[in-house]
Amino acid sequence: MARPKTKRARANLTQSDLASANQHNPTGHPSGLYMLFFAEMWERFCFYGMRSLLTLYMVSEVFKYTDSEAADVYGSYNSLIYLTPILGGVIADRLLGFRWTILVGGLFMAVGQFTMTVQEELFFFTGMAFMVVGNGMFKPNISTLVGKLYKEGDPRRDSGFTIFYIGINMGAFLATLICGYFAETQDWTIGFGIAGAGMLLGLFTFGVGRERLQGHGEPPNRETFARNMGLIVICGIALVPVVYTLLSQNKIVEYVLEAAVVLVLGTLLVTAFRSEKTVRERLFVLLILWVFHSMFWMFFEQAGTSLTLFAARNIDRETVFGTFPAAWGQFFNPFFILTFGSLFTWLWLRLGRMGRDPSIPTKFGLGLLQLGAGFGVLVIGAGLVGDTGLVYLPILVICYLLHTTGELCLSPVGLSAVTKLAPKHLTGMVMGAWFLSISVGQFVAARIAGSTGEAGGEDLTPPETLPIYTEVFEQITMYAVGAGLLLIVMGKIFLKRWLHGVK
């Protein structure tokens, strides 16, 4: 008589067992994808709820930061947010496993969000420090778990990441509307508190969905797990004052970031040169995409700084329903991802069946082209406003639409590419390195936003601030379009060959 499967046995299901189980799912995707979808949705509700308020909060009467000061803090915060996933990936790979690393990171983020409800600078920076440490453990590892639900070569992987990406932006969509509304109309404390509640919901969703992961993400060594867990929690708490110092003295972040780039990219290059040809060339592709990925985010992330302040100062926000809150300018991006994300999922699958699916570099190039076109629309719209200095709200909407379609061509495809191109034993670390490219982009984005700082001068009128913004947006248009065209050409000449069949 066959023995029944224990929980440990179920945790060691073969890939063929998993594939068979997935066949009973009417959506065609592993059921674990949808658990991760909702866990990430609530975590992103927490993250974007805070992010949508951050710049406006700093320039408000609470802290009275200048535009440049707010951009520096915002850029340093986001740089560190995407720098710490390198450590989070290593922790998951070698110590705690993906599942427990995600849970610990989520708890740190919840503590940070509720700490920020106290309107004092000490609590403000402490809360951000907890968010940085927690996000480093949460963000890369939940993305890696999505990839682990699919077998190598599974054509559903890209569409699965796009579905997951819709969850990210559903959280951002809800957070911008809810947290932004209550923060601007009631109190900043309420906005941050609601964001913290979203994180707790995410942790609950992930905690009760363990069985749907089919054994993926468990600790690599159960015998040392308890000791490792205690060590990571203690080190995480000890890291908080370090991050606090970096945020409050944000000029130091530049040196930390430069050192991280040299160390991480240097490690990947050494790994590539020591590997056989296929692995080596795939890593080279990832490193090249890393550069263009960083460039995309240094332009895209104007959304949280210069574009938010542009919306507050140079967009005609009066509508038939009343004044459109400036914080809601960040609402359009997640709204359009929810609207068009499924279309892109269908599009990649459809083109794949027809044998016409664009290569990964081509998709990246298309993303950069659309990003540049979005800023170009703002520049054109600014030339149509006459003496008012106020750009029509639909122009901003079109800008975000193009940014979003560009993002859908690049960001979920990039996450999927990492899980397909990275060596299996280094997936967590390489995913962390991928988020480092966003970290670099965030830091440079703050410097770009700082070049519009003159627009924050007292008593400046919309006609006076408009050319300050449009001059910067025009330069972004040219660089983004140029980078997109260059990458498409590189893809056709040699990058596609270096993928060695990965689509």
LONULUM-349981 format. One line per field, with one value per residue (C-alpha): residue in one letter; x, y, z. Coordinates in Angstrom, 2 decimals. Example, Ala and Ser with C-alpha at 12.3 -4.5 7.8 and 13.67 -1.06 7.14 Angstrom:
2
residuo = (a, s) $
u = (12.30, 13.67) $
v = (-4.50, -1.06) $
w = (7.80, 7.14) $
//
This chain:
503
residuo = (m, a, r, p, k, t, k, r, a, r, a, n, l, t, q, s, d, l, a, s, a, n, q, h, n, p, t, g, h, p, s, g, l, y, m, l, f, f, a, e, m, w, e, r, f, c, f, y, g, m, r, s, l, l, t, l, y, m, v, s, e, v, f, k, y, t, d, s, e, a, a, d, v, y, g, s, y, n, s, l, i, y, l, t, p, i, l, g, g, v, i, a, d, r, l, l, g, f, r, w, t, i, l, v, g, g, l, f, m, a, v, g, q, f, t, m, t, v, q, e, e, l, f, f, f, t, g, m, a, f, m, v, v, g, n, g, m, f, k, p, n, i, s, t, l, v, g, k, l, y, k, e, g, d, p, r, r, d, s, g, f, t, i, f, y, i, g, i, n, m, g, a, f, l, a, t, l, i, c, g, y, f, a, e, t, q, d, w, t, i, g, f, g, i, a, g, a, g, m, l, l, g, l, f, t, f, g, v, g, r, e, r, l, q, g, h, g, e, p, p, n, r, e, t, f, a, r, n, m, g, l, i, v, i, c, g, i, a, l, v, p, v, v, y, t, l, l, s, q, n, k, i, v, e, y, v, l, e, a, a, v, v, l, v, l, g, t, l, l, v, t, a, f, r, s, e, k, t, v, r, e, r, l, f, v, l, l, i, l, w, v, f, h, s, m, f, w, m, f, f, e, q, a, g, t, s, l, t, l, f, a, a, r, n, i, d, r, e, t, v, f, g, t, f, p, a, a, w, g, q, f, f, n, p, f, f, i, l, t, f, g, s, l, f, t, w, l, w, l, r, l, g, r, m, g, r, d, p, s, i, p, t, k, f, g, l, g, l, l, q, l, g, a, g, f, g, v, l, v, i, g, a, g, l, v, g, d, t, g, l, v, y, l, p, i, l, v, i, c, y, l, l, h, t, t, g, e, l, c, l, s, p, v, g, l, s, a, v, t, k, l, a, p, k, h, l, t, g, m, v, m, g, a, w, f, l, s, i, s, v, g, q, f, v, a, a, r, i, a, g, s, t, g, e, a, g, g, e, d, l, t, p, p, e, t, l, p, i, y, t, e, v, f, e, q, i, t, m, y, a, v, g, a, g, l, l, l, i, v, m, g, k, i, f, l, k, r, w, l, h, g, v, k) $
u = (0.00, 1.41, 2.23, 0.36, 2.42, 3.54, 4.03, 7.77, 7.02, 4.70, 7.47, 9.65, 7.28, 9.04, 8.62, 6.45, 4.19, 3.91, 3.15, 0.45, -1.10, -1.09, -3.10, -6.14, -5.96, -8.45, -6.36, -3.38, -1.04, 0.11, -2.27, 0.69, 0.95, -2.34, -1.38, 1.84, -0.24, -2.33, 0.57, 2.57, -0.50, -0.86, 2.88, 2.93, -0.13, 2.12, 5.11, 3.32, 0.97, 4.00, 5.82, 2.91, 2.99, 6.73, 7.75, 4.58, 4.96, 8.53, 7.72, 4.58, 4.29, 5.39, 9.06, 9.24, 12.01, 13.05, 12.46, 16.12, 16.28, 13.14, 14.50, 17.77, 16.01, 13.53, 16.34, 18.48, 15.52, 14.61, 18.25, 18.60, 15.23, 16.63, 20.17, 19.34, 17.69, 21.23, 21.58, 18.02, 18.77, 21.87, 19.97, 17.28, 19.74, 21.99, 20.31, 16.53, 15.03, 12.73, 9.56, 10.95, 13.06, 9.88, 8.01, 10.79, 11.10, 7.36, 7.38, 10.18, 8.21, 5.06, 7.02, 8.51, 5.21, 3.54, 6.63, 6.17, 2.73, 4.52, 5.18, 8.68, 11.89, 13.38, 10.42, 10.25, 13.81, 13.55, 10.41, 12.09, 15.10, 12.87, 11.18, 14.54, 15.76, 12.44, 11.99, 15.46, 14.33, 10.82, 11.01, 13.55, 12.52, 8.83, 9.71, 12.11, 9.40, 7.18, 9.87, 10.32, 6.69, 7.49, 9.71, 12.62, 11.40, 7.76, 6.15, 3.74, 6.51, 6.43, 2.65, 2.84, 5.17, 2.85, -0.06, 2.12, 2.99, -0.71, -0.91, 1.92, 0.06, -3.33, -1.72, -0.21, -3.55, -5.48, -2.73, -2.52, -6.26, -6.86, -3.66, -3.29, -6.87, -6.80, -3.32, -4.18, -7.76, -7.46, -3.97, -0.62, -0.71, -3.86, -2.27, 0.81, -1.29, -3.51, -0.39, 0.88, -2.40, -1.93, 1.41, -0.20, -2.78, 0.04, 1.79, -1.42, -2.06, 1.46, 1.46, -1.72, -0.75, 2.27, 0.87, 0.35, 4.12, 4.48, 7.63, 9.46, 11.28, 11.95, 15.20, 18.27, 19.40, 16.74, 19.28, 20.73, 17.48, 16.65, 20.16, 20.14, 16.74, 17.89, 21.05, 19.18, 16.64, 19.41, 21.47, 18.38, 17.64, 21.31, 21.22, 18.36, 20.52, 23.05, 20.35, 18.98, 22.40, 22.60, 19.16, 19.73, 23.21, 22.19, 25.37, 27.03, 24.60, 26.42, 29.65, 27.81, 26.04, 29.25, 30.93, 27.95, 27.93, 31.65, 31.37, 28.20, 28.89, 32.50, 31.31, 28.97, 31.71, 34.13, 31.38, 30.70, 34.32, 34.68, 31.56, 31.08, 30.06, 26.27, 26.19, 28.84, 27.02, 23.66, 25.24, 26.71, 23.20, 21.93, 24.72, 23.95, 20.23, 21.15, 22.51, 19.44, 17.10, 18.79, 18.40, 14.68, 14.11, 16.17, 13.69, 10.55, 11.03, 10.52, 6.95, 7.61, 9.50, 9.58, 6.41, 4.50, 5.57, 4.92, 1.38, 0.99, 2.31, 1.82, -1.18, -4.70, -6.24, -9.69, -12.32, -16.11, -15.73, -13.51, -9.75, -7.72, -5.24, -1.59, -0.81, -3.29, -0.95, 0.69, -2.69, -2.59, 0.36, -1.12, -4.56, -3.21, -1.27, -4.49, -6.23, -3.62, -1.65, -3.88, -3.64, 0.14, -0.11, -2.25, -0.03, 3.21, 1.51, -0.14, 3.10, 4.93, 2.53, 3.02, 6.81, 6.96, 7.52, 10.07, 13.38, 14.04, 16.36, 13.74, 11.06, 13.40, 14.08, 10.38, 9.91, 12.51, 11.02, 7.58, 9.01, 10.72, 7.54, 5.65, 7.97, 7.80, 4.03, 4.52, 6.93, 4.46, 1.59, 3.57, 3.79, 0.01, -0.93, -0.32, 0.26, -1.43, 1.53, -0.98, -0.88, -4.16, -4.71, -5.31, -1.72, -0.43, -2.73, -1.28, 2.24, 1.53, -0.19, 2.97, 5.15, 2.96, 2.97, 6.74, 6.96, 4.90, 7.37, 10.32, 9.80, 7.93, 9.99, 13.16, 12.09, 11.30, 14.62, 16.59, 14.95, 15.68, 19.21, 20.80, 22.60, 20.17, 22.36, 22.71, 19.15, 18.54, 21.81, 21.34, 17.79, 19.22, 21.76, 18.88, 17.21, 20.53, 20.03, 16.80, 18.72, 21.18, 18.30, 16.54, 19.65, 20.27, 16.54, 16.86, 19.72, 17.67, 14.72, 17.07, 17.82, 14.21, 14.70, 14.43, 10.74, 10.26, 11.22, 8.80, 6.28, 7.09, 4.07, 3.13, 4.46, 7.80, 8.07, 6.87, 10.08, 12.19, 10.40, 10.03, 13.75, 14.56, 11.73, 12.98, 16.45, 14.94, 12.97, 16.10, 18.14, 15.35, 14.51, 18.20, 18.81, 15.79, 16.92, 20.47, 19.31, 17.03, 19.97, 22.28, 19.65, 19.48, 23.26, 24.44, 22.37, 19.68, 22.39, 23.84, 20.48, 21.04, 17.38, 15.92, 12.78) $
v = (0.00, 3.39, 5.78, 9.14, 12.19, 14.24, 17.99, 17.37, 15.10, 17.69, 20.25, 18.07, 17.73, 17.27, 19.75, 17.22, 16.89, 20.66, 20.96, 18.32, 20.17, 23.40, 21.80, 21.78, 25.54, 27.00, 30.14, 28.16, 29.60, 28.12, 28.95, 30.28, 33.15, 34.60, 34.32, 36.21, 38.65, 39.70, 39.64, 41.95, 44.10, 44.96, 45.41, 47.85, 49.58, 50.27, 51.35, 53.55, 54.99, 56.40, 57.32, 59.33, 61.55, 61.81, 64.85, 66.82, 66.02, 67.33, 70.63, 71.11, 73.22, 70.23, 70.30, 73.18, 71.58, 73.27, 71.41, 70.43, 69.24, 67.15, 65.68, 64.73, 62.90, 61.29, 60.15, 58.80, 56.94, 55.30, 54.56, 52.68, 51.00, 49.39, 48.91, 46.70, 43.96, 42.78, 41.74, 40.42, 38.13, 36.72, 36.17, 34.23, 32.18, 31.14, 31.59, 31.88, 30.87, 33.14, 32.66, 33.56, 36.41, 37.92, 37.62, 39.27, 42.06, 42.71, 43.08, 45.66, 47.60, 47.63, 48.96, 51.67, 52.79, 53.18, 54.97, 57.64, 58.52, 60.66, 64.07, 64.57, 64.44, 61.72, 59.41, 60.39, 59.22, 56.22, 55.06, 55.40, 53.44, 50.52, 50.67, 50.48, 47.47, 45.64, 46.28, 44.88, 41.52, 41.56, 42.97, 40.84, 37.57, 37.68, 38.41, 35.46, 33.19, 34.04, 32.77, 29.57, 28.60, 27.95, 25.34, 26.46, 27.36, 27.68, 30.17, 31.32, 32.93, 36.40, 36.59, 35.37, 38.22, 40.66, 39.36, 39.76, 43.27, 44.10, 43.21, 45.64, 48.41, 47.57, 48.25, 51.49, 52.52, 52.03, 53.58, 56.77, 57.31, 56.40, 57.51, 60.60, 61.68, 61.31, 62.84, 65.97, 66.46, 65.17, 64.63, 63.20, 60.77, 59.09, 58.58, 56.86, 54.80, 53.45, 52.49, 50.54, 48.65, 47.58, 46.00, 43.94, 42.65, 41.65, 39.70, 37.90, 36.95, 35.60, 33.79, 31.79, 30.93, 28.75, 25.55, 27.27, 27.68, 23.88, 23.81, 26.62, 29.18, 27.06, 27.47, 25.94, 24.44, 23.66, 22.73, 26.25, 28.07, 29.25, 30.60, 32.34, 33.88, 35.43, 36.72, 38.35, 40.07, 41.47, 42.62, 44.17, 46.22, 47.22, 48.38, 50.83, 53.56, 53.18, 53.80, 56.65, 58.33, 57.84, 59.38, 62.36, 62.90, 61.91, 63.05, 59.88, 57.73, 58.62, 56.99, 53.94, 53.54, 53.86, 51.22, 48.88, 49.26, 48.49, 45.50, 43.97, 44.51, 43.48, 40.23, 39.52, 40.22, 37.86, 35.23, 35.70, 35.31, 32.16, 30.58, 28.60, 30.47, 30.32, 31.45, 34.09, 35.70, 35.63, 37.46, 39.98, 40.61, 41.15, 43.65, 45.63, 45.60, 46.69, 49.98, 50.74, 49.63, 52.14, 54.87, 54.13, 54.59, 57.76, 59.37, 57.51, 58.33, 62.01, 60.96, 61.23, 64.53, 66.97, 65.63, 65.75, 69.34, 70.16, 68.85, 71.05, 74.22, 73.98, 71.75, 73.18, 70.92, 72.49, 70.01, 69.81, 67.62, 70.11, 70.51, 67.46, 66.73, 66.99, 63.64, 62.01, 62.74, 59.41, 57.69, 57.51, 55.13, 52.26, 52.93, 52.43, 49.34, 47.83, 48.84, 47.62, 45.01, 42.14, 43.34, 43.11, 39.65, 38.53, 40.33, 38.59, 35.17, 35.84, 37.02, 34.07, 31.57, 33.34, 33.23, 37.04, 37.87, 40.74, 39.90, 41.11, 43.96, 45.11, 45.24, 47.31, 49.66, 50.11, 50.96, 53.73, 55.13, 55.44, 56.97, 59.66, 60.26, 60.88, 63.70, 64.98, 65.30, 67.50, 69.74, 70.08, 70.72, 73.45, 75.29, 75.41, 77.12, 80.77, 83.16, 81.08, 78.75, 75.99, 72.84, 71.06, 68.02, 65.63, 66.35, 64.97, 61.97, 61.21, 61.56, 58.96, 56.70, 56.57, 56.10, 53.18, 51.38, 51.85, 50.39, 47.36, 46.70, 46.84, 46.24, 42.89, 41.64, 42.55, 40.66, 37.63, 37.95, 37.79, 34.50, 33.08, 34.37, 34.21, 31.03, 29.06, 29.07, 32.87, 33.92, 35.76, 37.68, 38.58, 39.74, 41.98, 43.31, 44.02, 46.18, 47.97, 49.34, 50.93, 52.26, 54.01, 55.30, 56.67, 58.50, 60.12, 60.90, 63.03, 64.96, 65.55, 66.69, 68.98, 70.84, 72.08, 73.39, 77.04, 76.42, 76.18, 79.81, 82.00, 84.08, 82.49, 82.37, 79.44, 81.25, 81.62, 78.00, 76.37, 76.89, 75.57, 72.23, 71.99, 72.57, 69.50, 67.44, 68.23, 66.90, 63.73, 63.21, 63.25, 60.96, 58.39, 58.15, 57.92, 55.15, 53.19, 53.28, 52.29, 49.27, 48.02, 48.17, 46.39, 43.70, 42.97, 43.01, 40.77, 40.74, 38.42, 35.89, 36.10, 35.08, 31.53, 30.83, 32.58, 34.47) $
w = (0.00, -1.05, 1.74, 1.64, 0.76, 3.71, 3.65, 3.14, 0.19, -1.33, -0.95, -3.22, -6.16, -9.47, -12.28, -14.14, -11.09, -10.92, -14.61, -14.24, -11.30, -13.28, -16.07, -13.77, -13.41, -15.93, -16.38, -17.66, -15.01, -11.66, -8.82, -6.86, -9.34, -8.14, -4.47, -5.26, -7.32, -4.31, -1.84, -4.10, -4.75, -1.06, -0.58, -3.50, -1.98, 1.00, -1.08, -3.61, -1.02, 0.72, -2.51, -3.93, -0.83, -0.25, -2.33, -1.62, 2.10, 2.19, 0.42, 2.52, 5.66, 7.76, 6.69, 4.16, 2.09, -1.15, -4.41, -4.65, -1.02, -1.49, -4.74, -3.02, -0.18, -2.57, -4.89, -2.05, -0.56, -3.86, -4.65, -1.37, -1.89, -5.04, -3.69, -0.71, -2.85, -3.63, 0.02, 0.06, -2.87, -1.18, 2.09, 0.24, -1.84, 1.02, 4.42, 4.80, 1.48, -0.50, 1.55, 4.97, 3.59, 2.12, 5.42, 7.44, 4.88, 4.96, 8.74, 8.54, 5.92, 8.07, 11.05, 8.88, 7.43, 10.83, 12.20, 9.52, 10.87, 13.50, 11.92, 13.25, 11.22, 13.47, 12.85, 9.18, 8.45, 10.80, 9.01, 5.63, 6.93, 8.01, 4.59, 2.81, 4.82, 4.50, 0.81, 0.16, 1.51, 0.05, -3.46, -5.39, -3.83, -4.57, -8.22, -8.24, -6.82, -9.79, -12.15, -10.14, -10.74, -14.42, -16.04, -18.18, -21.66, -20.56, -23.02, -20.29, -18.27, -19.89, -19.68, -16.08, -15.19, -16.93, -14.82, -11.74, -12.92, -13.10, -9.40, -8.67, -10.41, -8.96, -5.59, -6.90, -8.42, -5.18, -3.07, -5.12, -5.01, -1.37, 0.40, -1.81, -1.18, 2.60, 2.94, 0.95, 2.21, 5.80, 7.24, 6.16, 9.12, 7.78, 4.36, 5.80, 8.23, 5.44, 3.49, 6.52, 6.79, 3.17, 4.07, 6.81, 4.33, 1.99, 4.72, 5.64, 2.01, 1.55, 4.89, 4.26, 0.66, 1.44, -0.11, -3.46, -3.82, -4.19, -2.04, -3.80, -1.68, 1.41, 3.44, 1.76, 5.09, 7.68, 10.36, 10.50, 9.75, 13.31, 13.88, 10.48, 11.16, 14.43, 12.80, 9.91, 12.18, 14.42, 11.43, 9.83, 12.95, 13.20, 9.58, 10.25, 11.88, 9.06, 6.46, 8.60, 8.40, 4.64, 4.16, 6.44, 4.96, 1.45, -0.30, 1.05, -0.96, -4.17, -2.94, -1.60, -4.92, -6.93, -4.78, -5.15, -8.93, -9.19, -6.83, -8.28, -11.98, -11.41, -9.81, -12.71, -15.25, -13.47, -13.32, -17.03, -18.08, -15.96, -17.47, -20.67, -23.83, -23.53, -19.90, -20.59, -23.52, -21.75, -18.82, -21.26, -22.60, -19.05, -18.35, -21.51, -20.76, -17.21, -18.60, -20.72, -17.93, -15.62, -18.25, -18.59, -14.86, -14.54, -16.95, -15.91, -12.22, -12.85, -12.00, -8.27, -8.37, -11.30, -12.94, -9.65, -9.03, -12.70, -12.21, -9.12, -10.80, -14.54, -15.17, -15.33, -12.69, -12.57, -13.80, -13.73, -10.63, -8.78, -8.39, -9.38, -6.51, -7.58, -5.92, -8.29, -11.20, -10.35, -10.63, -14.44, -14.71, -12.66, -14.19, -17.69, -16.66, -15.33, -18.54, -21.01, -19.04, -20.13, -23.72, -23.59, -22.01, -24.93, -27.44, -26.42, -26.42, -29.79, -31.41, -29.87, -31.47, -34.80, -34.43, -34.50, -30.84, -30.66, -29.00, -25.46, -26.63, -29.17, -26.49, -24.32, -27.22, -27.87, -24.20, -24.36, -27.58, -26.00, -22.83, -24.91, -26.89, -23.64, -22.65, -26.22, -25.88, -22.80, -24.71, -27.59, -25.17, -23.43, -26.72, -27.03, -23.76, -24.67, -21.76, -19.04, -18.42, -17.62, -19.76, -20.38, -18.15, -21.12, -22.27, -18.97, -19.39, -22.86, -21.46, -18.77, -21.31, -23.43, -20.35, -19.31, -22.66, -22.65, -19.17, -20.21, -23.03, -20.66, -16.95, -16.74, -19.69, -17.79, -14.66, -16.77, -18.65, -15.40, -14.41, -17.88, -18.49, -15.02, -13.87, -11.73, -8.62, -8.77, -9.63, -6.36, -6.53, -10.21, -9.48, -6.77, -9.28, -11.65, -9.03, -8.60, -12.12, -10.87, -7.86, -10.15, -12.25, -9.18, -8.03, -11.41, -11.67, -8.54, -10.09, -13.24, -11.12, -9.18, -12.41, -12.31, -8.75, -9.82, -10.45, -6.68, -6.12, -4.23, -6.16, -9.54, -11.85, -14.15, -17.27, -15.47, -14.28, -17.53, -19.59, -16.69, -16.87, -20.64, -21.27, -19.16, -20.69, -24.19, -23.36, -21.87, -25.09, -27.24, -24.98, -24.50, -28.21, -29.14, -26.59, -27.82, -31.44, -30.47, -28.48, -31.28, -33.71, -31.24, -30.77, -34.47, -34.95, -32.09, -28.87, -30.24, -31.15, -27.64, -26.15, -27.47, -28.11, -25.04, -26.05) $
//
